[in-house]
Every structure is written in C-alpha cells, then in structure tokens.
C-alpha cells in the first residue's frame, strides 16, 4: 500500500514600516514597539486578501471533505504547518477563521506540525540552537493551547535541514522531521517516497517535490504538458507509485491565492479524496502515523555546512543568505541576541524575533531569472535594496533602544521610554 501525506504550509510575516515613517519618532515605549516598527495596515490588508482567496474557502472545503470521509474505512487525513506569526494574525484579524481550524482539529483527522514560532532562521545561529529551541517550544505551546495537542513531527522553516538540526529536533522530543527530497542527497536508486533516518536516528519524511510542484506551481500553467490536471489523473499517477509514502506538500496559499479559483484548483481538491479512494492500494495518512508505522529505509545525512531547504532551484540557504545584504542583516540580528535578552523585556524580545522572520531576508534576494521573479512576487517592498533599508534601519534602531533601555535601568530610571 502507498500512503499519501497531504501537507499544507501557511505563514504570514509582520512586514516592516519604511524608515521614513519611523525616523521622527524619538521616544517610544517598548509596549508600542509593534505599531512603531511594523506596518499593521499593510499586514492586515495582505492577510484579508489571502484569507478571502485562500484561507477561508480552502479551510472550509477541507473541513467539509474531512467530515465527509471521517467514518469511512479509509478516511481523508491532512496535515498543516501554521507559523506562530500567522496564528497571531488570525487571532487579531479573523477569529472565525481560527474556529474553522479548531473544527478541523476536533475531527481527529488533522495533524498540526511543529516549527519555529516566528518562521525564523534560528536553527542556523549556532550549534547550541537555544533560540531555535525556545521558538519551537513557544510554537508547540501555542498549538496545544489552540488545538489541544502538542506537535509530534517537526517541519523547520522552509524545510531547512541538516544533521545538527535533526539532532536538536530529536532532543526536543519530536518523533520525526519533514524536509525536501533533494536529489543530490538521495542519489542513486533512492526515492523520496520512503521514510529514512537522520544519523541521530530521527525519522525523516521527504517532500516529493515533483508531484508537489505539479499542484503548487504547474497546475495553472497552460503550457505544461500535464495541463489540465484532473483529480482522477493525479490519483492514477499516485496509484502507479509502488513506494511506501508520498509527501505532497505545498504552500497553502497556492489554493486560491497563487492559483485563483477559476483555475479549477478547488474543484480538483474537492474530487481528490473520492478519486484516491477508488484505488485500493492508496490511503491518506498524517506525518506522525507515517513515521510510527512505516519501516525506515536507510540514512538521510546532510552535513551541517550543506544545509538543504525547499527553496529555489538550489534548495539550500541561498534564498535568505545568498548576498551581502542578507548576510549583513542576518549577522547583525543574530549578534543582538545577548543584548535583547539582557533587557528581560518581552516587547524587546518579541520585536527582535519578528525581525528574525525569514521573509525579511527573502525579500533581499538578488537572484536571476525565474527564482528572482518568485522573490519579487512575495516582496512587499518593491526592491531588494528597499527591503535592506527597512530591515537594516529597524535592526539598528532596536539595538540602540535596547542599549538605552539597559543604561537607563542601570542608572535607576524605569527604562519605560527609550
């Protein structure tokens, strides 16, 4: 039998205000940092646009399908990776949407995976990964508070993976990790459609990027040889796979936002569970069930200096750390950790962590051809240089305010205004 893990990632960052809108604000209380540094109007605007096209219709449809198949011999199971910053925005802007996700959780057919709360690059900071573990715990606490269960499988930011990350994830108590089925790591006969183990022994699930990208990228491309892709055709492709577990993982926003409803993506999804059920050798599963029940078929090893991800053609860290602007901001913010934590102020810490979100570095990419087009599509800042100015000035302002805060506290003042 071939098991299918259908997994959706969903995330929204807190986008930064332009420097021009911050530079004349000399005295700001830490409690007001969020509206001082972040563009709440833009964040709300983007959220509602995506919610109207994707989050609400897609989640409503998936809830309908999960409930329809819940009591059948082979139920429809799915998994979500929801970042903490997205969950924060849902709570602020659209609480009824959160109720839909809670209804999905109550069916028992849906798994919510773990990740870093702020969708950050903290797993790359250092070998101790203390900040990474703190963010992962925050996220697990949030998932448990909202949906009643702690995550048992981890999906790092953008599927970032190396042996050290796997060992840390295992140390935190997770039962498995999801990453990209990168060809150079598999090499030879090995397929992404098996469960492997990292050198530490942690089970590893691999995204089948070819089948995933058929849905996430190629579905609406009229020049693609597979267009138009129907649910029965896709189920037939899956049925021809004799391996054990196919991970179909894609950005949730692909449903209705990247590919609008008129492409037929929702109708495809509506018919997929029925079409899969017509093949006796196919069944849906969740990441945790896959790592618990399937045998492990060898080792999946990635050296710490060859970190992989699911991003761009390179599938490495170059989407966020591929040029000097990205490295400059990343190093500045990474080195601020002791200073920010010395304030013992939750508003400093939260603001710093929101600046660590991977999107801020993604916007600074200066790649070529199709990869750069994708970076530009997601950027809210217009250009890589404009994004650099926003992040660089915000980071240094936060650093200066933290220093002033600590100086004020050591001199006996309250440090309330910096």
C-alpha positions as CSV (number, residue, x, y, z in Angstrom):
1,X,0.0,0.0,0.0
2,X,1.1,3.6,-0.7
3,X,0.3,6.2,1.9
4,X,-0.3,9.8,0.9
5,X,0.6,12.6,3.3
6,X,-1.1,15.8,2.2
7,X,0.6,18.7,4.0
8,X,-0.1,22.4,3.7
9,X,2.3,25.2,4.9
10,X,0.8,28.5,5.9
11,X,2.6,31.6,7.1
12,X,2.4,35.4,7.1
13,X,5.2,37.7,8.3
14,X,4.9,41.0,10.1
15,X,6.1,43.4,7.4
16,X,8.3,46.4,8.5
17,X,7.4,50.1,8.2
18,X,9.6,52.2,5.9
19,X,12.4,54.1,7.7
20,X,10.8,57.4,6.8
21,X,7.8,56.6,8.9
22,X,9.9,55.8,12.0
23,X,12.7,58.2,12.0
24,X,10.8,61.2,13.5
25,X,9.6,59.1,16.5
26,X,12.2,59.8,19.1
27,X,10.6,58.5,22.3
28,X,8.7,55.2,22.1
29,X,7.6,52.9,24.9
30,X,8.5,49.2,24.4
31,X,4.8,48.4,24.7
32,X,4.2,50.3,21.5
33,X,7.1,48.7,19.5
34,X,4.8,46.6,17.4
35,X,3.0,49.6,15.8
36,X,6.2,51.6,15.7
37,X,8.2,49.0,13.7
38,X,5.6,47.0,11.8
39,X,3.2,48.0,9.1
40,X,0.0,46.9,10.7
41,X,-2.1,48.4,7.9
42,X,-0.3,46.5,5.2
43,X,-0.2,43.3,7.2
44,X,-4.0,43.5,7.7
45,X,-4.5,44.3,4.0
46,X,-2.4,41.3,2.8
47,X,-4.0,39.0,5.4
48,X,-7.5,39.8,4.3
49,X,-6.7,39.4,0.6
50,X,-5.2,36.0,1.2
51,X,-7.9,34.9,3.6
52,X,-10.6,35.8,1.2
53,X,-9.0,33.9,-1.7
54,X,-7.4,31.0,0.2
55,X,-7.6,30.6,3.9
56,X,-11.4,30.8,4.3
57,X,-12.6,28.9,1.2
58,X,-9.8,26.3,1.3
59,X,-10.2,25.6,5.0
60,X,-14.0,25.4,4.7
61,X,-13.7,22.9,1.8
62,X,-11.1,20.8,3.6
63,X,-13.3,20.7,6.7
64,X,-16.2,19.6,4.6
65,X,-14.1,16.8,3.0
66,X,-12.6,15.6,6.2
67,X,-16.1,15.3,7.8
68,X,-17.5,13.6,4.8
69,X,-14.9,10.8,4.8
70,X,-14.3,10.7,8.6
71,X,-16.2,7.5,9.2
72,X,-15.2,5.7,6.1
73,X,-12.8,2.7,6.0
74,X,-10.1,4.9,4.6
75,X,-10.7,8.5,5.9
76,X,-9.3,11.7,4.4
77,X,-6.4,12.9,6.6
78,X,-4.3,16.0,6.1
79,X,-1.7,18.0,8.0
80,X,-0.9,21.7,8.5
81,X,2.2,23.7,9.4
82,X,0.9,27.0,10.7
83,X,3.5,29.6,11.8
84,X,3.0,31.4,15.1
85,X,3.0,34.8,13.3
86,X,0.2,33.6,11.1
87,X,-1.8,32.4,14.1
88,X,-1.3,35.8,15.7
89,X,-2.7,37.5,12.7
90,X,-5.7,35.1,12.5
91,X,-6.4,35.9,16.2
92,X,-6.1,39.7,15.5
93,X,-7.9,39.9,12.2
94,X,-10.3,36.9,11.7
95,X,-11.2,34.9,14.8
96,X,-13.9,32.9,12.9
97,X,-11.2,31.5,10.7
98,X,-9.4,30.2,13.7
99,X,-12.7,28.4,14.6
100,X,-12.5,26.6,11.3
101,X,-9.0,25.3,12.1
102,X,-10.3,24.2,15.6
103,X,-13.1,22.3,14.0
104,X,-10.6,20.5,11.8
105,X,-8.6,19.7,14.9
106,X,-11.6,18.2,16.6
107,X,-12.2,15.7,13.8
108,X,-9.1,13.9,14.9
109,X,-8.1,13.5,11.2
110,X,-5.8,16.6,11.0
111,X,-2.3,17.0,12.4
112,X,-0.6,20.3,13.2
113,X,3.2,20.1,12.9
114,X,5.8,21.9,14.9
115,X,8.1,24.7,13.7
116,X,9.7,27.9,14.9
117,X,7.1,30.3,16.2
118,X,8.5,33.2,14.1
119,X,9.3,31.2,11.0
120,X,12.9,32.2,11.6
121,X,16.4,31.1,10.6
122,X,17.3,30.5,14.2
123,X,18.2,26.9,13.5
124,X,21.3,28.2,11.7
125,X,22.5,30.5,14.5
126,X,24.9,28.2,16.3
127,X,25.3,24.5,17.3
128,X,23.6,25.0,20.7
129,X,20.4,26.3,19.0
130,X,19.0,27.8,22.2
131,X,16.9,30.4,20.4
132,X,15.7,27.8,18.0
133,X,14.5,25.6,20.8
134,X,12.8,28.5,22.6
135,X,10.9,29.4,19.5
136,X,10.0,25.7,18.8
137,X,8.6,25.4,22.4
138,X,6.6,28.6,22.0
139,X,5.1,27.2,18.9
140,X,4.2,23.9,20.5
141,X,2.7,25.7,23.4
142,X,0.6,27.7,21.0
143,X,-0.6,24.7,19.0
144,X,-1.5,22.9,22.2
145,X,-3.4,25.9,23.6
146,X,-5.4,26.3,20.3
147,X,-5.9,22.8,19.1
148,X,-5.5,20.5,22.2
149,X,-2.4,18.5,21.2
150,X,1.3,19.2,21.1
151,X,3.0,18.6,17.7
152,X,4.9,15.4,17.4
153,X,6.5,15.9,14.0
154,X,8.6,19.0,13.1
155,X,8.8,21.0,9.9
156,X,11.6,23.6,10.2
157,X,11.3,27.0,8.5
158,X,11.2,26.4,4.7
159,X,12.2,22.7,5.4
160,X,15.8,23.8,6.5
161,X,17.6,20.6,7.4
162,X,21.0,19.3,8.4
163,X,22.2,16.6,10.7
164,X,22.6,19.1,13.6
165,X,19.1,20.4,13.2
166,X,17.8,16.8,13.2
167,X,19.7,16.0,16.4
168,X,18.2,19.1,18.1
169,X,14.7,18.3,17.0
170,X,15.2,14.8,18.4
171,X,16.5,16.2,21.6
172,X,13.3,18.3,21.9
173,X,11.2,15.1,21.8
174,X,9.8,15.1,18.3
175,X,9.2,11.8,16.6
176,X,10.2,12.9,13.1
177,X,11.0,15.8,10.8
178,X,9.9,16.8,7.3
179,X,12.3,18.1,4.7
180,X,12.9,18.3,1.0
181,X,13.6,15.2,-1.1
182,X,16.8,16.8,-2.6
183,X,18.2,14.7,-5.4
184,X,21.9,15.0,-4.5
185,X,21.3,13.7,-1.0
186,X,19.2,10.7,-2.3
187,X,21.4,9.9,-5.3
188,X,21.3,6.6,-7.0
189,X,18.3,4.3,-6.6
190,X,16.8,6.0,-3.5
191,X,13.3,7.5,-3.8
192,X,11.9,10.4,-1.7
193,X,8.8,8.2,-1.1
194,X,10.3,6.2,1.9
195,X,10.9,7.1,5.5
196,X,14.6,7.5,6.3
197,X,16.5,8.3,9.5
198,X,19.0,11.1,10.2
199,X,22.3,10.0,11.6
200,X,20.9,10.6,15.1
201,X,18.1,8.1,14.5
202,X,15.3,10.7,14.0
203,X,12.8,9.5,11.3
204,X,12.8,11.8,8.2
205,X,9.9,12.3,5.8
206,X,10.8,13.7,2.4
207,X,8.7,16.0,0.3
208,X,8.2,14.6,-3.3
209,X,8.9,18.0,-5.0
210,X,7.9,16.8,-8.4
211,X,4.4,15.8,-7.5
212,X,4.0,18.6,-5.0
213,X,5.0,21.2,-7.6
214,X,2.6,19.7,-10.1
215,X,-0.1,21.1,-7.7
216,X,1.7,24.1,-6.2
217,X,3.3,25.6,-9.3
218,X,2.4,23.9,-12.6
219,X,-1.4,23.3,-12.1
220,X,-2.5,26.5,-13.8
221,X,0.3,26.6,-16.4
222,X,-1.4,26.0,-19.8
223,X,1.9,25.3,-21.4
224,X,2.6,22.4,-19.1
225,X,2.2,19.0,-20.7
226,X,0.1,17.9,-17.8
227,X,-2.5,20.7,-18.1
228,X,-5.4,20.5,-17.4
229,X,-4.7,18.3,-14.4
230,X,-7.7,16.4,-13.1
231,X,-8.1,14.7,-9.8
232,X,-8.6,11.3,-11.4
233,X,-5.4,11.7,-13.4
234,X,-3.4,12.7,-10.3
235,X,-4.8,9.7,-8.4
236,X,-3.8,7.5,-11.2
237,X,-0.2,8.9,-11.0
238,X,-0.2,8.1,-7.3
239,X,-1.5,4.6,-7.8
240,X,1.4,3.8,-10.1
241,X,3.8,4.6,-7.3
242,X,4.8,1.4,-5.6
243,X,6.8,3.1,-2.8
244,X,5.5,3.5,0.7
245,X,4.7,7.1,1.4
246,X,4.3,10.1,-0.9
247,X,4.5,13.5,0.8
248,X,2.6,16.1,-1.2
249,X,3.5,19.4,0.5
250,X,2.8,22.9,-0.8
251,X,2.1,26.4,0.3
252,X,-1.5,26.7,1.4
253,X,-1.7,30.0,-0.5
254,X,-1.4,28.0,-3.7
255,X,-5.1,27.2,-3.2
256,X,-6.9,30.3,-4.5
257,X,-4.2,32.9,-4.0
258,X,-1.3,31.9,-6.2
259,X,-3.7,29.9,-8.4
260,X,-7.1,31.5,-8.4
261,X,-10.4,29.7,-8.1
262,X,-11.1,29.9,-11.8
263,X,-8.1,27.6,-12.5
264,X,-10.2,24.8,-11.1
265,X,-7.8,24.2,-8.1
266,X,-10.7,23.9,-5.6
267,X,-12.7,21.5,-7.8
268,X,-9.6,19.4,-8.1
269,X,-9.2,19.3,-4.4
270,X,-12.9,18.6,-3.9
271,X,-12.7,15.4,-6.1
272,X,-9.3,14.2,-4.9
273,X,-10.4,12.1,-1.9
274,X,-13.0,10.3,-3.9
275,X,-10.6,9.6,-6.8
276,X,-7.9,8.3,-4.4
277,X,-10.4,6.1,-2.7
278,X,-11.1,4.3,-6.0
279,X,-7.6,2.8,-5.8
280,X,-7.4,0.1,-3.2
281,X,-3.7,0.4,-2.7
282,X,-3.9,4.1,-1.8
283,X,-4.8,5.7,1.6
284,X,-4.2,9.1,3.3
285,X,-2.1,9.4,6.4
286,X,-0.6,12.0,8.6
287,X,3.2,12.6,9.2
288,X,3.1,11.1,12.7
289,X,1.3,8.0,11.6
290,X,3.8,7.6,8.7
291,X,6.9,7.8,11.0
292,X,5.2,5.5,13.5
293,X,4.1,2.7,11.2
294,X,6.4,2.6,8.2
295,X,9.8,0.9,8.2
296,X,12.9,3.0,7.8
297,X,14.8,2.6,4.6
298,X,18.3,3.8,5.3
299,X,20.0,7.0,6.3
300,X,19.4,10.6,5.1
301,X,22.5,12.6,6.0
302,X,23.2,16.3,5.3
303,X,26.4,17.9,6.7
304,X,25.8,21.0,8.8
305,X,27.7,23.1,6.2
306,X,25.5,21.8,3.3
307,X,22.1,22.7,4.8
308,X,19.2,22.0,2.4
309,X,15.7,23.6,2.1
310,X,12.8,23.5,-0.3
311,X,13.5,27.0,-1.7
312,X,14.6,27.9,-5.2
313,X,16.4,25.7,-7.7
314,X,19.4,25.4,-5.4
315,X,17.3,24.0,-2.5
316,X,19.9,25.4,0.0
317,X,20.1,28.6,2.2
318,X,20.8,31.0,-0.7
319,X,17.2,32.2,-0.8
320,X,17.9,34.0,2.5
321,X,21.7,34.2,2.8
322,X,22.9,34.4,-0.8
323,X,24.2,38.0,-0.9
324,X,26.0,40.5,1.3
325,X,22.8,42.5,2.2
326,X,21.2,39.3,3.5
327,X,24.3,38.3,5.5
328,X,24.8,41.7,6.9
329,X,21.3,41.9,8.3
330,X,21.4,38.3,9.5
331,X,24.7,38.7,11.3
332,X,23.6,41.9,13.0
333,X,20.4,40.5,14.3
334,X,22.0,37.2,15.3
335,X,24.6,39.0,17.4
336,X,22.0,41.1,19.1
337,X,20.6,38.1,21.0
338,X,22.5,38.6,24.3
339,X,21.7,42.3,24.3
340,X,18.0,41.8,23.6
341,X,17.7,39.1,26.2
342,X,19.6,41.1,28.8
343,X,16.7,43.6,28.8
344,X,14.4,40.9,30.2
345,X,11.6,42.9,28.4
346,X,9.0,40.8,26.5
347,X,8.4,43.7,24.0
348,X,12.1,43.9,23.0
349,X,12.3,40.1,22.7
350,X,9.1,39.8,20.6
351,X,10.1,42.7,18.3
352,X,13.6,41.2,17.7
353,X,12.1,37.8,17.0
354,X,9.7,39.2,14.4
355,X,12.7,40.8,12.7
356,X,14.2,37.3,12.5
357,X,11.4,36.0,10.3
358,X,12.9,34.5,7.2
359,X,10.7,36.6,4.8
360,X,12.7,39.8,5.6
361,X,15.9,38.1,4.2
362,X,13.9,36.5,1.3
363,X,12.9,40.0,0.1
364,X,16.6,40.9,-0.2
365,X,17.5,38.2,-2.7
366,X,19.2,39.3,-5.9
367,X,18.9,36.1,-8.0
368,X,18.3,35.8,-11.7
369,X,15.5,34.5,-13.9
370,X,12.5,32.6,-12.5
371,X,13.7,32.4,-8.9
372,X,14.1,36.1,-8.7
373,X,10.6,36.6,-10.1
374,X,9.2,34.5,-7.2
375,X,11.1,36.6,-4.7
376,X,9.7,39.8,-6.2
377,X,6.2,38.3,-6.2
378,X,6.3,37.8,-2.5
379,X,8.1,41.1,-1.6
380,X,6.0,43.9,-0.3
381,X,8.9,46.4,-0.5
382,X,9.4,46.9,-4.3
383,X,13.1,46.1,-4.5
384,X,15.8,44.2,-2.6
385,X,17.6,47.5,-1.7
386,X,14.3,49.0,-0.3
387,X,13.9,45.8,1.8
388,X,17.5,46.1,3.0
389,X,17.0,49.7,4.2
390,X,13.8,48.7,6.1
391,X,15.5,45.8,7.9
392,X,18.9,47.3,8.5
393,X,17.5,50.6,10.0
394,X,14.9,48.7,12.1
395,X,17.5,46.4,13.5
396,X,19.9,49.1,14.4
397,X,17.2,51.3,15.9
398,X,16.1,48.3,18.1
399,X,19.7,47.7,19.1
400,X,20.2,51.4,20.1
401,X,16.9,51.4,22.0
402,X,17.9,48.2,23.9
403,X,21.3,49.8,24.9
404,X,19.5,53.0,26.1
405,X,17.0,50.9,28.0
406,X,19.7,48.9,29.8
407,X,21.7,52.1,30.5
408,X,18.5,53.7,31.9
409,X,17.8,50.7,34.1
410,X,21.3,50.6,35.5
411,X,21.1,54.3,36.4
412,X,18.0,53.7,38.3
413,X,15.4,55.0,35.9
414,X,12.4,52.9,34.8
415,X,13.6,52.4,31.3
416,X,10.0,52.7,30.1
417,X,10.7,55.2,27.4
418,X,13.6,54.7,25.0
